[in-house]
Amino acid sequence: MIKSNDNIRNIAIIAHVDHGKTTLVDALFRQSGLALKEIDQDRIMDSGDIERERGITISAKNCAIHWKGVKINIIDTPGHADFGGEVERGLSMVDGVVLLVDSAEGPLPQTRFVLEKALAKSLPVIVVINKIDRPDARAEEVLNEVYDLLLELSNDESMLDVPVFYANGRDGKCGLSPDSIGENMYPLLDAILQYIPAPVYDDEEPFQMLVSDLSYSDFLGRLAVGKVINGTANTNDSLICIKEDRNESLRVTRLQSYDGPTFKETTDVEPGDIIVLSGVSDVSIGDTICTKEEIKALPRIKVDEPTVSMMFCQNTSPLAGLEGKAVTGAKIWERLQKEALKNVSIRIEKNLDDTFTVKGRGEFQMAIIVEEMRRDGFELSVGRPHIIFKKDENGNKTEPIEYVYIDCPEEFSGTVMDKLGRRKGVMLDMQYVNGNRVKIQFEVPARGLIGYRDEFLTDTRGLGIMNTLVKGYEPYKGDFPDRQTGSLVCDRAGTAVAYGIWELEDRGRFFIVPGDPVYEGQVVGERNKELDLLLNPTRTKKLTNLRAAGKDEAVSLTPVVKPSLEQAIQFIKDDELVEVTPKSIRMRKKILDSQQRKIFNNRGEIPQYLL
């Protein structure tokens, strides 16, 4: 018999990046009576240095609060398109969503993506117009845009009856209209109990749990996180983990449920709750854990396919092994396997030449994986991101296409249209908005956006905003020119000298400063012409005994801004690598020896094992 567990509500908070999801969860924490005196910080749900530094959510995280006797499990989801797999994983555990929209920016591409996924699962929606205190807030217009989006994605007029709240998440206030904001978030908490349905279950079915997340404890080992679909479980129960290709027996060593941002031990669990189960040694996201008596698998979690691949390999530069603790290919492969276990949107492959291919949603997702590895003490090299092409039913080549949404000052719109036009971009819409700004929508091949984001910020002097959304695969759009500049390549090993760099500054923009170690084949700068140029930044001034006045020249170098990891990944060409260590980020040629590079260039091709 189908029943509902009215003591529990499971919700996900979904939104575009930087619309205030994590800050809103902070307010719900504090106003629900949860004791968080020991946690003296903002954005409690942001875990790890990278999330705190960037101010964005990278991985979906669970937490729980209690309101009027009901436990509310909350999943804080990422707002960046590259981490869409985290959203799809989180939505598998909930019965409704809170859609957060910025009161000035309105619905943006990721808003559409996450809302489309939620509506496809028929999840009820509560709309929150956040940051209502912004001076440029346009609450009524944004609400109409949300209604338009809901109707476009669902084609159901009942969507116009969704509950709507206006909030200032930072101050923990919300209300039913922009002009009547209350002093707390109580109306939103009450609406969650009223509009989000309780989880349902069949009381005749045995225990079933869908694994939607993984964690690890030094004391308990691997932890399986997921929603209990049916039945109950107790500590020391003997269960079965149903994997894709086999079944594995397990004994429950500990059951835990969420309480605030952490979890606490419990002896038994009830259907509909989100729990943490320990006792299984080999588990993957999407597996089903059930009883031995009735082995029934639940539908596995399905996520969109990867669109970008990147090559990872051992660092083979002359400076390898000086700064990192984990430098071997075996250690890198082991770390990538762990990443693939907890990240459902990436795929990893081991190549015959001791390199590894990682496939994911975008270069930003890849950069985050590399950044986490370097902070863990790894040394490695990564190649340029490549788009994953496919064949249609007729055998024709297809490629992923993305919607690109540009918001920039009107004076820069011509440059943006010209640059994206060269990348096979097609303009779909153009609107002029207040403040001499313009909003433009394009369709652009995904490969045309690799390396463009930094160029876009330069072209718009940092005043432009660009967002993307994957449209799907379409016929191949043809070739277009790649990077228009060459690389400045060091021709010998040594230490960079101020005089040597100063003499070469007219050749282009440097990435190194005096005192940096360099080696043959290292990319030390960007040339201001198309072809690569070999040079010697270690050259010192010849000493003479001439002491004539005015003979010495003052060395004054242009300030150097070293590229970040994302900038380096976007900058390199197909025959180059990014060398990543815990302390340094360098770029280099795949073939370090200049004579060897000439030989392969004269042949017209580079061996596959070097690509």
MITI-94154 format. One record per residue (C-alpha): residue in three letters; x, y, z. Coordinates in steps of 0.1 Angstrom, whole numbers, plus 2048, in hexadecimal, padded with zeros to 3 digits. Layout:
N
ALAXYZ
...
//
This chain:
611
MET800800800
ILE80D8227F7
LYS813839814
SER82485A81B
ASN83D863837
ASP830885843
ASN84D88985A
ILE86689083E
ARG86A8A8821
ASN8868A5807
ILE88E8C47F2
ALA8A98D17DC
ILE8B28F67D8
ILE8BA8FD7B3
ALA8C691C7A2
HIS8DF92C78B
VAL902932799
ASP90594E7B3
HIS8E09537B8
GLY8E294C7DD
LYS8DA9277E3
THR8F49217FE
THR8ED942810
LEU8C8939811
VAL8D0917820
ASP8E492A83B
ALA8C593E844
LEU8AF91F845
PHE8C990E85C
ARG8CA92B875
GLN8A4931876
SER89990D879
GLY8A990C89C
LEU8C78F8892
ALA8E48FD8AA
LEU901909896
LYS91391E8B0
GLU9339098AA
ILE933912885
ASP93E937883
GLN93D93C85D
ASP927945840
ARG91D92D824
ILE91D90F83C
MET9168F781F
ASP93590180B
SER94E8E6813
GLY9738E8808
ASP98A904800
ILE9819067DB
GLU95C90C7E2
ARG9639277FC
GLU97D9397E7
ARG9679397C8
GLY94693E7DA
ILE9349237C6
THR9269017CD
ILE9388E57BA
SER9298C67C9
ALA9068C07D5
LYS9048BD7FA
ASN8E98B0812
CYS8DE8BF833
ALA8BF8BD849
ILE8AA8D585F
HIS88B8CF874
TRP86D8E6872
LYS84C8E0885
GLY8548BC88C
VAL85D8B4868
LYS8808AC85B
ILE8898BF83C
ASN8A68AF828
ILE8B68CB812
ILE8CD8C57F5
ASP8E28E37EB
THR8EA8DF7C6
PRO9058EF7B0
GLY8FB90C799
HIS91590877E
ALA90D8F575E
ASP92D8E1760
PHE9218D0780
GLY8FE8C7772
GLY9058A277C
GLU9048AD7A0
VAL8E18BC79B
GLU8D489C78A
ARG8E28877A6
GLY8D289E7C1
LEU8B089E7B0
SER8AE8787B3
MET8AA87C7D9
VAL88F8977DC
ASP86A89C7D8
GLY8698C17D0
VAL8808DF7C8
VAL8859037D3
LEU88E9177B4
LEU8A39357BD
VAL8A59527A4
ASP8B99737A8
SER8A19917A8
ALA8B79A4790
GLU8C698A779
GLY8A7975775
PRO8A7951768
LEU8C8948758
PRO8D492A744
GLN8DA913762
THR8B891D770
ARG8A990E751
PHE8BF8EF753
VAL8B78E6777
LEU8928EF774
GLU88F8D9755
LYS89D8BC768
ALA8868C2785
LEU8678C476F
ALA8708A575C
LYS86D89377E
SER84C8A5785
LEU85A8B57A4
PRO8458D17B3
VAL8568F37B3
ILE8579107CC
VAL8659307BD
VAL87A9487D1
ILE88496A7C3
ASN8A59707D6
LYS8BA98F7DC
ILE89C9A57DD
ASP8B09C07EE
ARG8C69C67CF
PRO8C39EA7C2
ASP8BE9DD79E
ALA8A39C37A9
ARG8869BE791
ALA8719A57A3
GLU8519A778F
GLU8649A476D
VAL87898677A
LEU859975787
ASN849978764
GLU869969755
VAL86794C76D
TYR843946763
ASP84D94773E
LEU86892D745
LEU850917759
LEU83791773D
GLU851912722
LEU8608F3734
SER83F8E3741
ASN8238F072A
ASP80C8EE748
GLU7F990D753
SER7F7900776
MET81B90A779
LEU80F92E77D
ASP80192479F
VAL82391B7AE
PRO82A92C7D0
VAL84094B7CD
PHE85595B7E8
TYR86C9797E8
ALA88B9767FD
ASN8AA98780A
GLY8BE967811
ARG8DC979820
ASP8C798983B
GLY8B096A83F
LYS88F97C835
CYS87397381D
GLY84F97D815
LEU8339787FC
SER8399997EA
PRO8589B07E4
ASP8499CB7FA
SER8419B5818
ILE8609A3821
GLY85E993844
GLU87899085E
ASN87F96A859
MET87C94C842
TYR85F93C854
PRO846940837
LEU85E92D820
LEU862911839
ASP83D90F83D
ALA83890E817
ILE8518F1815
LEU83B8DD82D
GLN81C8E781A
TYR8258E47F5
ILE8418CA7F5
PRO8328A77F7
ALA83D88E811
PRO851871803
VAL83B8537FA
TYR84482E7FE
ASP83480B7FB
ASP8317FC81E
GLU8307D980E
GLU8527DD7FD
PRO8737D480E
PHE8907EC814
GLN89C7FE7F5
MET8B581B7F3
LEU8C382D7D5
VAL8E78387D9
SER8EA85C7CD
ASP90A8677DE
LEU92A8597EC
SER93F863809
TYR95D85581D
SER966852841
ASP98884884E
PHE97683486A
LEU958825857
GLY966823833
ARG950829815
LEU92E83981C
ALA90F836806
VAL8F7854806
GLY8D48527F8
LYS8AF8537FD
VAL89C83580D
ILE88182D7F3
ASN86F811805
GLY8727FF826
THR889803844
ALA8AB7F884E
ASN8BE7F386F
THR8E27F0879
ASN8F17CE873
ASP8D87C5857
SER8E57AF83B
LEU8DD7C0819
ILE8E77BE7F5
CYS8F67D97DF
ILE8EA7D67BB
LYS9057E37A3
GLU9047E577D
ASP9157C4778
ARG9127B1799
ASN9047B07BC
GLU9197B47DC
SER90F7AA7FF
LEU9137C381C
ARG90C7C6841
VAL9017E884E
THR91B7F3867
ARG90B81586E
LEU8ED82A863
GLN8EE850864
SER8D586B85A
TYR8DB890854
ASP8D78A9870
GLY8E28CC864
PRO9018CB84E
THR90D8AB85E
PHE8FE889866
LYS8F6877886
GLU8F485288E
THR8D284088E
THR8C881C895
ASP8AD81A87A
VAL8A082E85D
GLU87E83684F
PRO87383782B
GLY878858819
ASP89686382E
ILE8B886A820
ILE8D2855832
VAL8F784D833
LEU8FE827834
SER91F81883C
GLY92A7F4837
VAL92D7F0812
SER9507EE803
ASP9487F37DF
VAL92B80A7D5
SER9258227B9
ILE90C83E7B4
GLY8EC8307A5
ASP8EF80E7B7
THR8D18007CA
ILE8D47F37ED
CYS8B97DA7F7
THR8B17BB80B
LYS8BE798802
GLU89B78A802
GLU88D7A07E7
ILE8A87AD7CF
LYS8987CA7BB
ALA8AD7E47A9
LEU8A18087A7
PRO8A681C786
ARG8C9829785
ILE8D184E785
LYS8D485B761
VAL8E9879759
ASP8F188C739
GLU90E87F725
PRO930891728
THR9398AA70C
VAL95E8B2713
SER97C89B718
MET99F8A3725
MET9BF890727
PHE9D088B749
CYS9F387C74C
GLNA1287B762
ASNA2789A764
THRA4689474F
SERA568B674F
PROA7A8BC75B
LEUA6B8CB77B
ALAA558AD783
GLYA5589F7A6
LEUA638BE7B7
GLUA428CB7C6
GLYA288AF7C7
LYSA248907DD
ALAA1087B7C4
VALA2187B7A3
THRA1D859793
GLYA0384F779
ALA9F6834790
LYS9EE84D7AB
ILE9DD864792
TRP9C7847785
GLU9BE83D7A8
ARG9B38617B0
LEU99E863790
GLN98D843798
LYS9828517BA
GLU9768707A8
ALA96185C790
LEU9518497AD
LYS9418687BC
ASN93C87D79D
VAL92286D786
SER927886769
ILE94B87C761
ARG95A85E74F
ILE97E852751
GLU99283D739
LYS9B582F73B
ASN9C883271B
LEU9E381A70D
ASP9FF835711
ASP9FB839736
THR9E5858732
PHE9C185C73E
THR9A386B72E
VAL98987D743
LYS967886734
GLY95089F744
ARG9388BC73F
GLY9518D9739
GLU9748E673E
PHE96A8F775F
GLN9618D576E
MET9828C7762
ALA9958E4771
ILE9848DF793
ILE98F8BA792
VAL9B38C478A
GLU9B38DF7A5
GLU9A78C77BF
MET9C28AE7B5
ARG9DE8C87B7
ARG9D28D37DA
ASP9D48AE7E4
GLY9F98AE7DA
PHE9F78A07B7
GLUA0E8A979A
LEUA008A3777
SER9FC8B0754
VAL9DC8B7742
GLY9D48BE71E
ARG9BD8D570B
PRO9978CD70F
HIS9888BC6F0
ILE9648BA6E6
ILE9558976E4
PHE9478926C2
LYS92C8786B9
LYS91E86869A
ASP8F986A691
GLU8E484E683
ASN8F0857660
GLY91585666B
ASN91987C669
LYS92F88E682
THR91C8A269D
GLU9288B96B9
PRO9198C86D8
ILE90A8EB6D4
GLU9059036F1
TYR8EE9206F6
VAL90393E700
TYR8F395B713
ILE90697C712
ASP8FF99A728
CYS9189B7721
PRO9199DC71B
GLU90C9E66F9
GLU92E9F46EE
PHE93E9D16EF
SER9229BE6DD
GLY9329C26BB
THR9529B26C7
VAL9409956D8
MET92B98E6B8
ASP94A98F6A2
LYS95D9776B9
LEU94195E6BD
GLY939961698
ARG95C95568F
ARG9559376A6
LYS93792D692
GLY91F93E6AA
VAL8FC94769F
MET8E99646B0
LEU8C695A6BA
ASP8BA9796CD
MET8C599B6D8
GLN8B49B26F1
TYR8BE9D46FE
VAL8B99D9724
ASN8BC9F773B
GLY8DEA06742
ASN8EBA0371E
ARG8EF9DE721
VAL8E69C3708
LYS8DC99F70B
ILE8E59886EE
GLN8DE9636EA
PHE8F394D6D3
GLU8F69296C8
VAL91B9206C8
PRO92E8FF6C4
ALA93C8F46E6
ARG95F8F36D7
GLY95C9176CE
LEU9599216F3
ILE9799106FE
GLY99192C706
TYR9779476FF
ARG96C951722
ASP98C96472B
GLU98C974709
PHE96897F70F
LEU97098F730
THR98D9A271F
ASP9779AD703
THR95C9BA71A
ARG9769C8734
GLY9689B274F
LEU9449C074C
GLY9359A3737
ILE923985745
MET922964731
ASN90D945739
THR90A925725
LEU8F1908723
VAL8F68E870F
LYS8DC8E66F3
GLY8E58C46E5
TYR8F88B46C8
GLU8F48C26A5
PRO9078BC684
TYR92B8C7684
LYS92E8EC67D
GLY94F8EB66B
ASP9728F7674
PHE97B919681
PRO99C92A68B
ASP9A99216AD
ARG9C09386C3
GLN9CD9546AE
THR9EE9586C1
GLYA0D9426C4
SERA209386E3
LEUA419456F0
VALA559256F7
CYSA7592370C
ASPA939136F9
ARGAA8909717
ALAAA890173C
GLYAB191A756
THRAA393676B
ALAA9095475C
VALAA397475E
ALAA9599875F
TYRAAC9A4743
GLYAA498672D
ILEA7E98B731
TRPA819B172C
GLUA949AD70B
LEUA779966FE
GLUA599A970A
ASPA509B66E8
ARGA4B9926DC
GLYA2B98E6F1
ARGA1C989714
PHEA3197572D
PHEA2495D748
ILEA4595B75B
VALA57972773
PROA7C97577A
GLYA88958790
ASPA7093F782
PROA8091E777
VALA7B916752
TYRA838F973B
GLUA858F2717
GLYA628EF708
GLNA50903723
VALA3791C717
VALA4193C728
GLYA2A955717
GLUA1195D6FB
ARGA1F96A6DB
ASNA109886C9
LYSA119766A8
GLUA0395469C
LEUA2193D69C
ASPA359306BA
LEUA569416C2
LEUA759326D3
LEUA869496EB
ASNA9F94B708
PROA9195C728
THRAB095173B
ARGAC8969728
THRADC98073E
LYSAED9A0735
LYSB1199D729
LEUB2A9AC741
THRB439C6735
ASNB5B9DE745
LEUB4A9FC734
ARGB3DA1574D
ALAB30A31736
ALAB13A45743
GLYAF2A3A734
LYSAFFA18729
ASPAEBA05743
GLUAC6A0273C
ALAAAC9FF757
VALA999DE756
SERA739E575B
LEUA5D9C7755
THRA389C774D
PROA249B876B
VALA1C994765
VAL9FB98476E
LYSA0195E76F
PRO9E594B75F
SER9CD937776
LEU9C7912770
GLU9A791975C
GLN9B9933747
ALA9D691C740
ILE9BE900736
GLN9AC91771E
PHE9CC926710
ILE9E0907705
LYS9DF8F96E2
ASP9DC8D46D8
ASPA028CF6D9
GLUA058DD6FC
LEU9FF8D2720
VAL9F88E3742
GLUA118D875C
VAL9FF8D977E
THRA118D67A0
PROA068E07C3
LYSA1A9007C0
SERA1C90879B
ILEA0990977A
ARGA1E90875B
META17902736
ARGA2E8EE720
LYSA308DD6FE
LYSA288B86FD
ILEA498B36EB
LEUA638C66FF
ASPA808C36E8
SERA808DE6CD
GLNA918C86B3
GLNA788AC6B8
ARGA5C8C56B4
LYSA6A8D0692
ILEA6D8AC686
PHEA488A568E
ASNA3D8C6680
ASNA4F8BF660
ARGA3E89D65E
GLYA1D8AF661
GLUA1089A67E
ILEA178946A3
PROA158706B0
GLN9F58676C1
TYRA0785D6E1
LEUA138816E4
LEU9F088F6DF
//
